[in-house]
Amino acid sequence: MQSAWAPQDGPQAEAIAATWCEELFFGGARGGGKSDFLLGDFLQDVQTYGEHWRGILFRKSHPELQEIVERGKQLFLPTGAIWYEQKREFRWPNGAFLRMRHIDSDGDADSYQGHQYTWIGWDELPIWKSLYSYFKLKACLRYAAADVPTKRIRSAGNPGGPGHQAVKAYFIDHAVMGYVPRTDTNTGHRVMFVPSRVQDNRILLDRDPGYIGRLKGVGSPELVRAWLEGDWNVVTGAYFPEFGLRHIIQPIALPGAWLRFRSIDWGSAKPFSVGWWAVSDGTLPQFPAGALIRYREWYGSSEPNVGLKMTAAEVAKGIRSREIEGTAYSVGDPAMFQEDGGPSIAEEFSKQGVYLQPADNSRIAGWNELRGRLKGVDDKPLIYVFSTCRDTIRTLPAIQHDEKRPEDVDSDGEDHAPDEIRYACMSRPWFRKQVEKQKERQGLTLNTLFEEHQRSLDY
């Protein structure tokens, strides 16, 4: 079998090589080479397994399916495949086949009960309202006639669409920057996201250099970010549309001399959120002086917006067990200091060696402070989040405006990590003058910086 097609270097080739991963989602920017990925991933094992290589590829509707069928003809016919229009399938002389189908509604998935496939593909997965059909057809990934060790499910798509949040939650939230597999507790499958960008598709850009310019003209700034940058954190109507990939960084070693502190939002029936922060002094060039770096978090939830019902003592002990570095101070939710016939939550924390100061709970000013840090100065943010802080990355871009008070956040949403981040920002208010002066103060010791901070608080 001869093929003139080969994957492009970068994410497309890396995704196709990951045959060890049972479920892989390849997606991001429009024009990132997603359809070629799906077709190429199937094609690579046609010769390997022959008649035992049985595939099916889904789109939402028949008209949508036609485009990928035409691309399939370009890639497959030179390899000896024949397209059967009535059966809507490609078939190779060695018995391998790929069926091209559409699933319009959840009920359509039921008609595939009893089918057996060694490869299942989903093109534009976020177009479906839910992952019902995707999960239902996992049962079809089976084959009794021969051992096919690389049976797999492959899917692709762009941010946006009715199923955006479902795809993000299943494939992306555990590792927003991709390439980190997780194990699905129900199936034992490894599940991984490989991000694609339009800049990775050199063939497209060489042949159509105006493509990126046209994407920039689609209208909504949020949609441009989603389609051009492949940013899955974009949410239409979000309170913080400024938050994006530029704020998320891979974990690195931070200088030990940087001031460290914690911020805490309490919850029992609802989640609690604890954040650990380092304050840049400008010695690492990628972080402006005064920037906050969230390098660790502990989010106490059993599922979205449902708490762990841990006691204050248990949470305080958990905080102590998670850190080896010293922290200069901690700010906590002011509600933690309320006494209701017994010791306050803050007092219970202090018994375990976690001493708190009441956070500044000014909501509008706090959100403005956070927004200013997200925007930053000179095109550099003044707040960063390690990619391991998954619940911040999940919830911060999703919070919405309060309909009755648009300048505030809708507190009915999952706002626990955002509240705690607001406390952190308000504990060290940032102004441009302070950032500029920080360069003059880099020689000060940690104790001196903390003493200055203490004097700045109104307690």
N, C-alpha and C positions, 0 to 999 in steps of 0.2 A: 504493500500500500504506500503510495506516495502522496505527500501533502506539501503544498506550497506555503501553508500557514504555519507560523510559530508565534508563541506568546511574546509580547514586548517585555523587555527587561524591566524589573521593578515589581510593583504589586501584582500585576497580572500573572507574570511568571511564577511569583512566589505562591500565589493562591492556587495555581494549577499544580504546582509541585506538592502541595499539602494533601496528598491522597490519604494520609494517615488520619486525617480529621473527618469524622463522620458527617458533621454538619458545618458548612462554611457559608457565610454571607459576604459577598464581594460588592461593595457599594460606596456611594458618596456622590461626587460631582457628576453632573451630566457630561457625557462625552468621555467617561473614564474607561471605556472598553469593556463594559459589562456583558453585553450580548456575546461578543467574541470569547469572553472568558467562559461562559456557559457552554457554548458550542465546542470550544477547544478542549475544555475539561472532559467532555464526553468522548471526543474524538481520540484522545490520547490512549484510551484503553480498548478501542475497537479491535486492534490487532492482538492485544494481550489476551483477551478472553473470548474473542470470536462469538459463537452462538450464545455464549453465556453472558454476554454484555448486552443487557436489555434496559433500555432507557425510556423515560417519558418526560417531556418538558411542557410546563403549563404557562399560559397567559390568562389574563382576566376575561378577554373576549376574543372571538374569532377574528375580527378585523385587526386587533392588536397582535395576534399571532402571525399574521401574514408577513409582517416586516422581518421577523426573525426566521421565518421559513425561507424567505428570499436570501437572507444572509447565509443560512444553512446550505442552500444550493451552491453558493459560491465556494464555501469551505469544503463541503462533503463530496460533491459530484466528481472533482478531480481525484478523489481517493477511491473511486469505484462504486460509490453509493448510488442508489437509484431512488428517486422520489416517486412515491405512489400517492397520487392526488386523492383517490377515493378513500384509501386507508389513512391518509395524512401521516405518513411515516417515511423515514429514510431507512433503507435496508442495504446492507453490505453483502457481497458474495459469500463471506464466511459465516453469515447468519446473524451478525450483530444488527440491532435495529434501534431507532430512536423515534418514538411516537410524539407527535406535536398536538397538544390538546388545550382546551380552554375550560376553566371552571368559573362560571358566572356567580353562582350562589353556593352557600354552604351545603345545600342538599345535593349539589352535583357531585361532591366528593364521595357521597355514599355509594355511587354507582361503580366505584373502583374497588369495592371490597372483594377480596379473593385474588386480586392481581399480584404479581410478583415482579419486582424490578431490582436491578442491581445499581441503578443510577436514577435519581429523581431530580429534576430541575424546576426552579420557579423564577420566571423573569418578571421584574418589577414587583417584587413581593409586597411593598407598602401600599400597592393599589387595592389589595383586598382589605376589607374593613377590619378583619381579625385574622388570627393565625389558625382558625378552626380547621380549615381545609389542609393547611400545612401539617398540623399535628395529626389529623385524621389519617393522612396518607403516609405517615411514618411507618404504619403497620405494613405497607406494601414494599418496604425496603427489606426484602427477604428473598432467598433463593435456595431451593433444596437440591437442585440437580447437580450442582458443582460448588466447590469452594471458591468464593470470590472475596478475598480478604479486604479489598478496597471498595466494598459497597459504600455508597455515599449519597448525601443530599447536598445540592448546590443551589444557591439562590443569589439574586442580585437586585439592586434597586437604588433609587435616589431618596434623599430626605424629602419629607412631605407625603401627602396622600392620607387616606383614611386610616391606614394601618401603621402610620409613622411610629406612634408611641409603642405599639405592640412589638414591632420589629426592633426598635431601640432597646426595649426592656429585655428581650430575649437574647439578642446577639451583641449589643453594644455597651450597655450600661456597666457591665462588669469590667470592661477594659476599653474605654472610649477611644484610645489611640490605636487599638487593634493589636493583632498578632499574639494575643494571650488567650489560650483555650481555657474553657471551664468545662466541668463535667455535669451534664444534665442528670439530676438525681433520679428522674423517672426512668430514663432509658439507658444511662451509662454512656451515652454518646458524648464525644468531645465536640464542643460548640465554639466557633471562632469567627471573628470579624476581621476582614482584611480591607482597609480603607483604600479607595481609589480616588485620584484627582484628575482633572482634565489635563493638567500639566504632564501627567504620566503617559498620556496617549500622544506620543510624538508623531505617529502616522497621521492622526486626525489634524493636528496643528500644522504639520508641514503641508498638508493638502488643502486645509481651510484655515489660514492664519487669522481670519476675522471672526472665528467662532467665539472666542472669549469675549470679544467686544459685543457681540450680539447677546450673549448671556447677561452682560452687565446692563443691557437695555430692557430686561424683562419687566421692570417696574419696582415692585416691593423690595426694599433693601434686605429684608429678611430672606426673601426668596432668592435674591442674588447670592447671598452668603451660603444658603443651603445648596444651590445648584453649582455655584462656582467653586466653593471651598469644600463642599461635601460635609458641611457642619450639621450634625444631627441634633445639636443643642438649640437650634433655631426654633422658636415657637411664635407663631403669629399672635400678636396682642400681648406678648410677654411684658412684664414690668421692667425687666432688664434685657432689652434686645442687644445691649452692648456686650454681654457675656458671650464668649466664643472660644474657638480653638486657641487663639493667641494667649489666653489666660491659663491654659492647661499645659503643664510641663511634665516631662519624665522626672522621676525622683533623682536627685543628685545630693551629694554631700554638701551641706551648708557650713560655713565657717562657725567654729565653736564659740567665737567671741560675740557673735550676733545676739542681741537681746531676744529672749524667748518668753512667750507667755501663753496662757490658755484662755479660751472663752467657752462658756457653758450655757446651754438652754435646757432647762429641766423638763422632764416628762416621765410619766409612769404609764398611764393608759395610752398616752400619745408618746411618740419617740422623744428621747433626749438627744442632744447633739453636743459633742465636745470637739473643739478644734485646737490644735497646737500651731503656734505661729512663730516665725522668725522675722526680724526686722532688718532689712538690708542696710548696710552702712556704705554701700556703693563700691565695695572692693571687688565684687563680681560684676563685670561690665554688663551682663544681660539684665541685671536688676538695678533700677535707679535707686539712689539713696532714699530711704524712707519707705520703700515698697514692702508690703506684707507678703510673706510666703506661707501658705497653709501646707505644712509638710506631713501632717497626720490628722486623722479624725477618727472618732468613735461615734457611730450613729446607732442608737438603741432602738431597733425596730425588728419585728418578726416578719412584717410585710409592709408595703407602703402605707404610711400614716398610722401604723398600729405599733404601740410601744411594747416593751418587754416586762413591764410591771416589776422592775427591780427596786429594791429599797435604796434610800440615799446612801447608806453605808456600803452597799454592794457596788453602787456606781463609783463612789469615791475610791474604794479599793481597786476597782478596775482601772481607774485613771492612773493611780500610782503604779500599777503593775505594767502599764503600757509605755512608761517613759523611763529613760535612763539618763537623760540630760536634765539639767536644772531649769526651772522656770522662774522668771523674776516676779510674776504676779499672775493672778487669775481673776477674771471678771465673770460674774454669774447673773443669770436672770434675776431681776429684782424680786420676783415672786418667791424666790428661794429663801428670802430673809423674813418672810411673813411668819408670825407665830400664831398658831391656832390651837391653844390649849396644850402645847407641848413644845419641844425643841423645834426650831426651824430646820429646813433642809440644809441651809448654809451651816448651821451649828453641827448637824450630823456629819457634814463633810469635814468640818474642822477637827472632829474627833478622830478622823482617819488621816489627818495631816494634809488635807486639801483646803487651803485657806482662801476665801473669796472676798472680793470687793463687789458691791452692787454695781451692775453695769448701768451706763447711761441709757435709759429706755426711750429717749426721744425718737419717735418713729420716723417722722418726715425728715428731720435733720439727719438721722442715721441712714435712711435710704439714700439721701442726697450724698452723704459722705461715701457710701459704697459705690454709687454711680460715678462719682468723681474719680475714685480709684480705678474703676473698670475702664473709664475713658483714658486716664493717665495724662501724661504730658510728653510732648515731642514724639508722639506715636508709640510711646511705651507705656503699658499698664503700670499701675502702682499696687496691684494685687495679683497674686498668682496662686494656682492650686496644683498640687501634685496630682498626677493622673490616678493615684491610688485612693484619692478622696472621692469615691464613687457617688456617695449620696449628695454631696455638694453639687457635683456635676449633673446629677439627675434632677435635683429639685430647684436649684437656683434659677436656671433658665425657664422653668415651668411655671413659676408663680405669676399670678395675674393681678391686674388692677382691681381695687375694690370698686364695685359699681356705684356705691353711694358716696364714696370718698376717693375719687380717681387718683389723688396724689399719694394714697396709701396702698399697701398690699392687701389683697384679699386674704384675711386671716383664716378663712375656712379651708384654704389650700394647705399643702404640706410645706409649711414655712419655718420649720424648726431649725434647720441648718442656716437658712438665710437670716433668721432672727439672731442666731448666735454669731454669725459673721458681722452683722450690724453692731453687736456689742463690741466685737474686736475693733472694728473701725472707729467707733466712738471712744474707745479707751486710749487711742493715739490719733486724735484728729489730725488730718493732713491738710496743710496749706502749701502753696508753691514756695513761699518764703522759707518754710521749715525745711523743705527738701533741699533748697539751695544752701541753707545754713548747715545742713547735715555734713556737707563736705568739709566744713571747717571744724567739725567736732569728732572726726573719726578717731582721734587719739584718746578720747575719753574712755574710762573703764566701764565695765558692765554695772558696777555699783553706782557710779556717778550718774549714769544714764537712768537707772532705776530711781535714784533719789530725785532727779529732775522730774521724772514722770509722776512720782508721788506728790510733789509740790504742785503739779498742774491739775490734780484732782480736787474737786470741790467737796471733800468729805472732812 
